């Protein structure tokens, strides 16, 4: 940190003088800074636009795929059958008969004060006949439930209060429930170890007095084309039949005595909305480019015209033209305007939802093919400009970044030169003050010497 004192000897305002001189010397550096700021502003807009074009390319790729913008609704003639749609669904109407719904195997033991044998040993057997032996820490129903849960065999055990016996002692039942529904979740629980089960001496707790099988694990079952030679029986461990038809999941909740009609139909409104949202992405890019290319003209005399960040940018202008061509050029002689996609005399892109919906209702396949072709052209154009490796817009941004980096290096060199120049000026004016001080000292000395000389008299004494 330097301490600056204005000329103590000369009386000059050396700080202001040096600052004024440095302002003149710094003009090239100031111009460089302004140029960097302008280019950074342009790069910010270019990056934002490039991101929007990349998003458009991604959306266009999906829209160009067969059925990319298809939208359907799934319904059934009964509240007991729910229809859910996924990718790949196609229009259909068919009847199904729900023979049964899936159940989760559940067993409740007889009420008791505790396990009859201490320490209690149980054997759990699943639907495949696999057996696991479990021993609880005590004869309490709570500890037995904990031991079964810790065995992690797919059986969930819960101790349930069951009143009191004649002597007032609390009673509990053991509720045993499979984690998964369906036949594969069936199980048995025996009193005794595996050896006793193998020898046939172990007791199945569900067969004891006061116990019961509350629900037998059962798969859900439906029939397609019931009562015909093409009847097809389908089962599911749960009440949801995944891909009962391609892209169609059906969930049942109650058996049906009569066929339930399942329908998958084209959702014209949703498809029109999705198509309009895609066209809106293109419109948004056109708006960004148009707004960024506008020049602000002064209203008064002597004002300055301000150019937009994209004004005169051939890359941006070329991209807008290419996208406009991709949208409006005919496909196999058919104009996109026939399905509501049009451009007015000012280059503004519009989407007529009513016309699109009308044409979609008449011929959905033709509308879908035309829209997919337009989307494919948009995807190709957007990718050519926004590809992260060799896109024309990406290359434009990279070039700007390189130029800004070069200008930054020039600014750093100017900072060094200016610092050196300022130091030189400070030393020069400091020496000036020293020299003036020395001259004043010499002047004072000479004046004092002259004043000390004897005075001379004119004429002679008489």
Protein Blocks (a to p, Z undefined) as FASTA:
>chain_A
ZZddddfknopafklmmmmmmmmmmmmmmmmmmmmmmmmmmmmmmmmmmmmmmmmmmmmm
mmmpghklgccddddfbfkbccdddehiacdddddddfbdcddddddddddfbdfbdcdd
dddddfkopacddddfblcfklmmmmmmmnonopacddddebjafkopacdddddddfbg
cjklgccddeddfklmmnopaccfklpghiacfbacddddddehehiakbccdddfbfbd
ghkbghiacddfbdcfbdcdddddddfklmmmmmmmmmmmmmmmmmmmmmmmpccddfbg
hiacdddfkgoiaklmmmmmmmmmmmmpceehiafklnopacdfkopacddfklmmmmmm
mmmmlmmmmmmmmmmmmmmmmmmmmocklgmklmmmmmmmmmmmmmmmmmmmmmmmmmmm
mmmmmmmmmmmmmmmmmmmmmmmmmmmmmmmpccddedjdZZ
